[in-house]
Amino acid sequence: MDVEENSRLSSYHQSKLFIGFLKILPMLMAVMYLANTILSYFYIESRTFSYLSSLGIIPWAFIMMASYRLRFCEYHRMFLWYVLFNNAVCWTDEKYTLPIDNWSYFLLHIIVAGVFLFLVLYFHQKCRKKS
């Protein structure tokens, strides 16, 4: 194998690894957001976990644009929409203090997670039928 062919194979494997990571990252973020919500309801606060699971709008936008550019199925983007919606609810609660108790706030997050999970499953089945 010459150097050029080895470089081409290495580039191929790097791009496959990058695409695989971009597909898994939104799912990992959504799971971490949900776990952080559940842990904070039970007053288990972990700054490290909160920092790892938090995401700003700029990285979120990059991952969203990359998912469109790489033509991922819609169900991959539903995890990103869940993260954005979760951030919006948390920001609204922090800024304006929603007039609900902790249990209702927890149920709100669980219901939203259930709705997005249903949408993920729906779009996953729709994507599988297309291909």
N, CA and C atoms as an extended XYZ file, in Angstrom:
393
Properties=species:S:1:pos:R:3:atomname:S:1:resname:S:1:resid:I:1 pbc="F F F"
N         0.833       -1.162        0.000 N   MET     1
C         0.000        0.000        0.000 CA  MET     1
C         0.893        1.244        0.000 C   MET     1
N         0.615        2.139       -0.909 N   ASP     2
C         1.423        3.351       -0.934 CA  ASP     2
C         0.842        4.403        0.005 C   ASP     2
N         1.556        5.503        0.147 N   VAL     3
C         1.192        6.540        1.110 CA  VAL     3
C        -0.140        7.193        0.732 C   VAL     3
N        -0.357        7.431       -0.562 N   GLU     4
C        -1.592        8.097       -1.003 CA  GLU     4
C        -2.827        7.242       -0.699 C   GLU     4
N        -2.730        5.946       -0.961 N   GLU     5
C        -3.864        5.057       -0.688 CA  GLU     5
C        -4.118        4.944        0.809 C   GLU     5
N        -3.062        4.879        1.588 N   ASN     6
C        -3.194        4.822        3.037 CA  ASN     6
C        -3.842        6.105        3.565 C   ASN     6
N        -3.476        7.238        3.015 N   SER     7
C        -4.061        8.517        3.416 CA  SER     7
C        -5.536        8.569        3.049 C   SER     7
N        -5.887        8.052        1.872 N   ARG     8
C        -7.277        8.036        1.437 CA  ARG     8
C        -8.125        7.153        2.354 C   ARG     8
N        -7.591        5.987        2.730 N   LEU     9
C        -8.304        5.109        3.653 CA  LEU     9
C        -8.468        5.752        5.024 C   LEU     9
N        -7.426        6.413        5.479 N   SER    10
C        -7.492        7.089        6.767 CA  SER    10
C        -8.539        8.193        6.735 C   SER    10
N        -8.592        8.953        5.666 N   SER    11
C        -9.584       10.013        5.519 CA  SER    11
C       -10.990        9.433        5.475 C   SER    11
N       -11.149        8.301        4.791 N   TYR    12
C       -12.449        7.636        4.714 CA  TYR    12
C       -12.913        7.218        6.101 C   TYR    12
N       -12.022        6.605        6.886 N   HIS    13
C       -12.384        6.151        8.220 CA  HIS    13
C       -12.676        7.332        9.151 C   HIS    13
N       -11.937        8.418        8.988 N   GLN    14
C       -12.190        9.602        9.805 CA  GLN    14
C       -13.554       10.201        9.492 C   GLN    14
N       -13.926       10.242        8.214 N   SER    15
C       -15.232       10.802        7.872 CA  SER    15
C       -16.355        9.891        8.359 C   SER    15
N       -16.185        8.576        8.282 N   LYS    16
C       -17.186        7.650        8.809 CA  LYS    16
C       -17.317        7.803       10.329 C   LYS    16
N       -16.198        7.967       11.011 N   LEU    17
C       -16.218        8.170       12.453 CA  LEU    17
C       -16.916        9.482       12.805 C   LEU    17
N       -16.649       10.534       12.042 N   PHE    18
C       -17.278       11.841       12.261 CA  PHE    18
C       -18.789       11.751       12.068 C   PHE    18
N       -19.234       11.095       11.016 N   ILE    19
C       -20.669       10.958       10.746 CA  ILE    19
C       -21.331       10.121       11.840 C   ILE    19
N       -20.677        9.050       12.244 N   GLY    20
C       -21.226        8.221       13.322 CA  GLY    20
C       -21.337        9.000       14.627 C   GLY    20
N       -20.332        9.801       14.927 N   PHE    21
C       -20.365       10.617       16.140 CA  PHE    21
C       -21.488       11.650       16.066 C   PHE    21
N       -21.670       12.269       14.902 N   LEU    22
C       -22.743       13.248       14.741 CA  LEU    22
C       -24.122       12.605       14.868 C   LEU    22
N       -24.247       11.354       14.508 N   LYS    23
C       -25.530       10.663       14.649 CA  LYS    23
C       -25.822       10.305       16.101 C   LYS    23
N       -24.789        9.959       16.856 N   ILE    24
C       -24.969        9.524       18.236 CA  ILE    24
C       -25.041       10.701       19.204 C   ILE    24
N       -24.362       11.794       18.899 N   LEU    25
C       -24.278       12.929       19.807 CA  LEU    25
C       -25.637       13.488       20.234 C   LEU    25
N       -26.600       13.727       19.331 N   PRO    26
C       -27.899       14.238       19.795 CA  PRO    26
C       -28.616       13.288       20.753 C   PRO    26
N       -28.506       11.991       20.509 N   MET    27
C       -29.138       11.017       21.401 CA  MET    27
C       -28.488       11.051       22.784 C   MET    27
N       -27.181       11.141       22.799 N   LEU    28
C       -26.452       11.212       24.057 CA  LEU    28
C       -26.819       12.482       24.827 C   LEU    28
N       -26.921       13.594       24.118 N   MET    29
C       -27.286       14.855       24.758 CA  MET    29
C       -28.690       14.776       25.345 C   MET    29
N       -29.633       14.210       24.601 N   ALA    30
C       -31.013       14.107       25.092 CA  ALA    30
C       -31.084       13.230       26.344 C   ALA    30
N       -30.366       12.128       26.357 N   VAL    31
C       -30.355       11.238       27.523 CA  VAL    31
C       -29.747       11.960       28.723 C   VAL    31
N       -28.682       12.717       28.495 N   MET    32
C       -28.045       13.447       29.593 CA  MET    32
C       -28.962       14.546       30.127 C   MET    32
N       -29.704       15.227       29.253 N   TYR    33
C       -30.658       16.238       29.701 CA  TYR    33
C       -31.748       15.596       30.564 C   TYR    33
N       -32.281       14.484       30.103 N   LEU    34
C       -33.334       13.813       30.860 CA  LEU    34
C       -32.803       13.310       32.203 C   LEU    34
N       -31.619       12.728       32.204 N   ALA    35
C       -31.019       12.246       33.457 CA  ALA    35
C       -30.759       13.401       34.411 C   ALA    35
N       -30.297       14.529       33.889 N   ASN    36
C       -30.049       15.695       34.728 CA  ASN    36
C       -31.350       16.212       35.333 C   ASN    36
N       -32.433       16.199       34.561 N   THR    37
C       -33.733       16.630       35.073 CA  THR    37
C       -34.209       15.707       36.191 C   THR    37
N       -34.086       14.406       35.973 N   ILE    38
C       -34.524       13.437       36.984 CA  ILE    38
C       -33.678       13.555       38.247 C   ILE    38
N       -32.363       13.678       38.093 N   LEU    39
C       -31.491       13.806       39.260 CA  LEU    39
C       -31.775       15.085       40.042 C   LEU    39
N       -32.012       16.183       39.336 N   SER    40
C       -32.262       17.435       40.048 CA  SER    40
C       -33.618       17.420       40.747 C   SER    40
N       -34.581       16.658       40.231 N   TYR    41
C       -35.859       16.542       40.943 CA  TYR    41
C       -35.659       15.887       42.305 C   TYR    41
N       -34.773       14.907       42.365 N   PHE    42
C       -34.488       14.215       43.617 CA  PHE    42
C       -33.372       14.900       44.410 C   PHE    42
N       -33.092       16.161       44.084 N   TYR    43
C       -32.093       16.991       44.768 CA  TYR    43
C       -30.703       16.379       44.745 C   TYR    43
N       -30.390       15.701       43.664 N   ILE    44
C       -29.032       15.195       43.464 CA  ILE    44
C       -28.387       16.135       42.453 C   ILE    44
N       -27.674       17.110       42.985 N   GLU    45
C       -27.066       18.134       42.143 CA  GLU    45
C       -25.616       17.777       41.868 C   GLU    45
N       -25.241       17.817       40.623 N   SER    46
C       -23.859       17.566       40.236 CA  SER    46
C       -23.467       18.625       39.204 C   SER    46
N       -22.600       19.523       39.623 N   ARG    47
C       -22.170       20.574       38.701 CA  ARG    47
C       -21.477       19.982       37.477 C   ARG    47
N       -20.665       18.977       37.689 N   THR    48
C       -19.950       18.361       36.576 CA  THR    48
C       -20.924       17.787       35.562 C   THR    48
N       -21.928       17.068       36.039 N   PHE    49
C       -22.919       16.487       35.138 CA  PHE    49
C       -23.721       17.578       34.433 C   PHE    49
N       -24.038       18.648       35.167 N   SER    50
C       -24.776       19.759       34.558 CA  SER    50
C       -23.962       20.417       33.455 C   SER    50
N       -22.675       20.610       33.696 N   TYR    51
C       -21.829       21.223       32.672 CA  TYR    51
C       -21.670       20.317       31.463 C   TYR    51
N       -21.558       19.012       31.702 N   LEU    52
C       -21.415       18.079       30.583 CA  LEU    52
C       -22.688       17.989       29.754 C   LEU    52
N       -23.836       18.111       30.397 N   SER    53
C       -25.084       17.948       29.657 CA  SER    53
C       -25.613       19.257       29.084 C   SER    53
N       -25.027       20.375       29.473 N   SER    54
C       -25.532       21.651       28.953 CA  SER    54
C       -24.972       21.910       27.554 C   SER    54
N       -25.729       22.695       26.807 N   LEU    55
C       -25.336       22.975       25.430 CA  LEU    55
C       -25.809       24.366       25.061 C   LEU    55
N       -24.927       25.142       24.498 N   GLY    56
C       -25.293       26.473       24.029 CA  GLY    56
C       -25.954       26.407       22.663 C   GLY    56
N       -26.411       27.535       22.205 N   ILE    57
C       -27.132       27.587       20.936 CA  ILE    57
C       -26.194       27.425       19.734 C   ILE    57
N       -24.961       27.865       19.846 N   ILE    58
C       -24.041       27.780       18.701 CA  ILE    58
C       -23.659       26.330       18.390 C   ILE    58
N       -23.238       25.524       19.375 N   PRO    59
C       -22.984       24.106       19.048 CA  PRO    59
C       -24.251       23.381       18.588 C   PRO    59
N       -25.393       23.738       19.189 N   TRP    60
C       -26.655       23.133       18.770 CA  TRP    60
C       -26.915       23.445       17.299 C   TRP    60
N       -26.705       24.701       16.898 N   ALA    61
C       -26.928       25.102       15.502 CA  ALA    61
C       -25.964       24.373       14.566 C   ALA    61
N       -24.713       24.205       14.991 N   PHE    62
C       -23.752       23.478       14.158 CA  PHE    62
C       -24.195       22.039       13.938 C   PHE    62
N       -24.606       21.369       15.011 N   ILE    63
C       -25.029       19.974       14.880 CA  ILE    63
C       -26.283       19.881       14.019 C   ILE    63
N       -27.201       20.838       14.169 N   MET    64
C       -28.423       20.843       13.365 CA  MET    64
C       -28.095       21.045       11.883 C   MET    64
N       -27.229       22.014       11.584 N   MET    65
C       -26.855       22.256       10.178 CA  MET    65
C       -26.113       21.061        9.594 C   MET    65
N       -25.251       20.446       10.390 N   ALA    66
C       -24.527       19.266        9.911 CA  ALA    66
C       -25.492       18.121        9.622 C   ALA    66
N       -26.544       17.986       10.426 N   SER    67
C       -27.509       16.905       10.182 CA  SER    67
C       -28.275       17.132        8.882 C   SER    67
N       -28.555       18.403        8.551 N   TYR    68
C       -29.199       18.686        7.261 CA  TYR    68
C       -28.222       18.491        6.111 C   TYR    68
N       -26.997       18.940        6.302 N   ARG    69
C       -25.994       18.837        5.235 CA  ARG    69
C       -25.662       17.377        4.923 C   ARG    69
N       -25.613       16.551        5.949 N   LEU    70
C       -25.279       15.138        5.754 CA  LEU    70
C       -26.513       14.288        5.496 C   LEU    70
N       -27.684       14.932        5.377 N   ARG    71
C       -28.955       14.289        5.040 CA  ARG    71
C       -29.329       13.172        6.016 C   ARG    71
N       -29.247       13.479        7.305 N   PHE    72
C       -29.709       12.526        8.306 CA  PHE    72
C       -31.223       12.466        8.264 C   PHE    72
N       -31.770       11.368        8.749 N   CYS    73
C       -33.223       11.245        8.842 CA  CYS    73
C       -33.756       12.214        9.895 C   CYS    73
N       -35.033       12.511        9.777 N   GLU    74
C       -35.650       13.487       10.676 CA  GLU    74
C       -35.588       13.044       12.137 C   GLU    74
N       -35.592       11.749       12.397 N   TYR    75
C       -35.597       11.318       13.794 CA  TYR    75
C       -34.306       11.680       14.514 C   TYR    75
N       -33.186       11.836       13.788 N   HIS    76
C       -31.949       12.292       14.430 CA  HIS    76
C       -32.101       13.727       14.927 C   HIS    76
N       -32.818       14.529       14.155 N   ARG    77
C       -33.007       15.926       14.541 CA  ARG    77
C       -34.021       16.089       15.669 C   ARG    77
N       -34.911       15.121       15.881 N   MET    78
C       -35.897       15.228       16.951 CA  MET    78
C       -35.216       15.286       18.318 C   MET    78
N       -34.097       14.597       18.480 N   PHE    79
C       -33.349       14.682       19.731 CA  PHE    79
C       -32.838       16.104       19.949 C   PHE    79
N       -32.402       16.735       18.874 N   LEU    80
C       -31.930       18.125       18.980 CA  LEU    80
C       -33.078       19.074       19.301 C   LEU    80
N       -34.247       18.830       18.709 N   TRP    81
C       -35.406       19.670       19.021 CA  TRP    81
C       -35.809       19.495       20.478 C   TRP    81
N       -35.684       18.274       20.995 N   TYR    82
C       -35.984       18.024       22.414 CA  TYR    82
C       -35.037       18.839       23.301 C   TYR    82
N       -33.756       18.828       22.967 N   VAL    83
C       -32.774       19.582       23.746 CA  VAL    83
C       -33.102       21.076       23.709 C   VAL    83
N       -33.447       21.597       22.537 N   LEU    84
C       -33.785       23.009       22.421 CA  LEU    84
C       -35.041       23.339       23.228 C   LEU    84
N       -36.069       22.501       23.133 N   PHE    85
C       -37.299       22.738       23.881 CA  PHE    85
C       -37.034       22.675       25.385 C   PHE    85
N       -36.235       21.715       25.802 N   ASN    86
C       -35.879       21.584       27.212 CA  ASN    86
C       -35.135       22.828       27.689 C   ASN    86
N       -34.203       23.323       26.885 N   ASN    87
C       -33.491       24.550       27.239 CA  ASN    87
C       -34.449       25.727       27.354 C   ASN    87
N       -35.415       25.801       26.442 N   ALA    88
C       -36.378       26.904       26.470 CA  ALA    88
C       -37.234       26.859       27.732 C   ALA    88
N       -37.683       25.675       28.120 N   VAL    89
C       -38.486       25.542       29.340 CA  VAL    89
C       -37.653       25.911       30.566 C   VAL    89
N       -36.426       25.415       30.631 N   CYS    90
C       -35.565       25.720       31.780 CA  CYS    90
C       -35.231       27.205       31.844 C   CYS    90
N       -34.957       27.818       30.703 N   TRP    91
C       -34.654       29.244       30.674 CA  TRP    91
C       -35.866       30.066       31.099 C   TRP    91
N       -37.043       29.678       30.607 N   THR    92
C       -38.267       30.391       30.975 CA  THR    92
C       -38.517       30.280       32.474 C   THR    92
N       -38.302       29.093       33.039 N   ASP    93
C       -38.497       28.910       34.467 CA  ASP    93
C       -37.486       29.728       35.273 C   ASP    93
N       -36.262       29.776       34.800 N   GLU    94
C       -35.238       30.538       35.516 CA  GLU    94
C       -35.495       32.044       35.430 C   GLU    94
N       -35.923       32.504       34.266 N   LYS    95
C       -36.112       33.938       34.054 CA  LYS    95
C       -37.416       34.458       34.657 C   LYS    95
N       -38.506       33.717       34.476 N   TYR    96
C       -39.825       34.203       34.884 CA  TYR    96
C       -40.477       33.383       35.996 C   TYR    96
N       -39.870       32.308       36.435 N   THR    97
C       -40.379       31.418       37.476 CA  THR    97
C       -41.808       30.947       37.166 C   THR    97
N       -41.881       29.794       36.562 N   LEU    98
C       -43.182       29.218       36.229 CA  LEU    98
C       -43.988       28.953       37.504 C   LEU    98
N       -45.293       29.257       37.484 N   PRO    99
C       -46.095       29.106       38.711 CA  PRO    99
C       -46.578       27.673       38.931 C   PRO    99
N       -45.643       26.728       38.955 N   ILE   100
C       -46.005       25.327       39.197 CA  ILE   100
C       -45.052       24.763       40.249 C   ILE   100
N       -45.505       23.738       40.950 N   ASP   101
C       -44.658       23.126       41.971 CA  ASP   101
C       -43.642       22.187       41.322 C   ASP   101
N       -42.734       21.651       42.139 N   ASN   102
C       -41.659       20.798       41.620 CA  ASN   102
C       -42.186       19.549       40.927 C   ASN   102
N       -43.222       18.921       41.510 N   TRP   103
C       -43.774       17.704       40.922 CA  TRP   103
C       -44.359       17.988       39.543 C   TRP   103
N       -45.094       19.083       39.397 N   SER   104
C       -45.684       19.432       38.100 CA  SER   104
C       -44.596       19.768       37.081 C   SER   104
N       -43.555       20.433       37.546 N   TYR   105
C       -42.427       20.764       36.658 CA  TYR   105
C       -41.728       19.491       36.188 C   TYR   105
N       -41.550       18.552       37.107 N   PHE   106
C       -40.956       17.264       36.767 CA  PHE   106
C       -41.842       16.517       35.756 C   PHE   106
N       -43.153       16.497       36.012 N   LEU   107
C       -44.084       15.843       35.083 CA  LEU   107
C       -44.072       16.508       33.710 C   LEU   107
N       -43.936       17.832       33.684 N   LEU   108
C       -43.838       18.545       32.411 CA  LEU   108
C       -42.660       18.029       31.595 C   LEU   108
N       -41.514       17.894       32.250 N   HIS   109
C       -40.324       17.389       31.556 CA  HIS   109
C       -40.505       15.944       31.100 C   HIS   109
N       -41.113       15.115       31.919 N   ILE   110
C       -41.322       13.711       31.556 CA  ILE   110
C       -42.321       13.598       30.403 C   ILE   110
N       -43.376       14.390       30.433 N   ILE   111
C       -44.362       14.366       29.343 CA  ILE   111
C       -43.739       14.842       28.044 C   ILE   111
N       -42.958       15.906       28.123 N   VAL   112
C       -42.271       16.409       26.920 CA  VAL   112
C       -41.313       15.352       26.380 C   VAL   112
N       -40.586       14.679       27.272 N   ALA   113
C       -39.674       13.614       26.832 CA  ALA   113
C       -40.464       12.487       26.171 C   ALA   113
N       -41.618       12.141       26.727 N   GLY   114
C       -42.460       11.100       26.128 CA  GLY   114
C       -42.980       11.492       24.754 C   GLY   114
N       -43.406       12.740       24.607 N   VAL   115
C       -43.898       13.209       23.302 CA  VAL   115
C       -42.780       13.161       22.268 C   VAL   115
N       -41.601       13.646       22.650 N   PHE   116
C       -40.491       13.616       21.696 CA  PHE   116
C       -40.048       12.189       21.402 C   PHE   116
N       -40.119       11.298       22.382 N   LEU   117
C       -39.791        9.898       22.128 CA  LEU   117
C       -40.768        9.292       21.132 C   LEU   117
N       -42.049        9.604       21.282 N   PHE   118
C       -43.047        9.144       20.327 CA  PHE   118
C       -42.730        9.669       18.924 C   PHE   118
N       -42.374       10.943       18.820 N   LEU   119
C       -42.029       11.528       17.516 CA  LEU   119
C       -40.778       10.880       16.926 C   LEU   119
N       -39.799       10.592       17.782 N   VAL   120
C       -38.588        9.910       17.309 CA  VAL   120
C       -38.953        8.555       16.717 C   VAL   120
N       -39.780        7.800       17.433 N   LEU   121
C       -40.183        6.479       16.931 CA  LEU   121
C       -40.989        6.586       15.641 C   LEU   121
N       -41.877        7.573       15.563 N   TYR   122
C       -42.669        7.778       14.354 CA  TYR   122
C       -41.775        8.089       13.154 C   TYR   122
N       -40.852        9.045       13.334 N   PHE   123
C       -39.977        9.412       12.221 CA  PHE   123
C       -38.977        8.309       11.893 C   PHE   123
N       -38.600        7.517       12.894 N   HIS   124
C       -37.697        6.396       12.624 CA  HIS   124
C       -38.386        5.367       11.733 C   HIS   124
N       -39.632        5.059       12.041 N   GLN   125
C       -40.367        4.107       11.206 CA  GLN   125
C       -40.613        4.670        9.806 C   GLN   125
N       -40.904        5.952        9.730 N   LYS   126
C       -41.111        6.612        8.438 CA  LYS   126
C       -39.829        6.575        7.602 C   LYS   126
N       -38.697        6.788        8.248 N   CYS   127
C       -37.402        6.780        7.555 CA  CYS   127
C       -37.059        5.366        7.087 C   CYS   127
N       -37.370        4.355        7.904 N   ARG   128
C       -37.073        2.970        7.533 CA  ARG   128
C       -37.914        2.533        6.338 C   ARG   128
N       -39.168        3.024        6.252 N   LYS   129
C       -40.022        2.656        5.124 CA  LYS   129
C       -39.528        3.267        3.829 C   LYS   129
N       -38.913        4.453        3.926 N   LYS   130
C       -38.375        5.117        2.725 CA  LYS   130
C       -37.208        4.374        2.133 C   LYS   130
N       -36.336        3.864        3.021 N   SER   131
C       -35.120        3.223        2.514 CA  SER   131
C       -35.260        1.751        2.266 C   SER   131
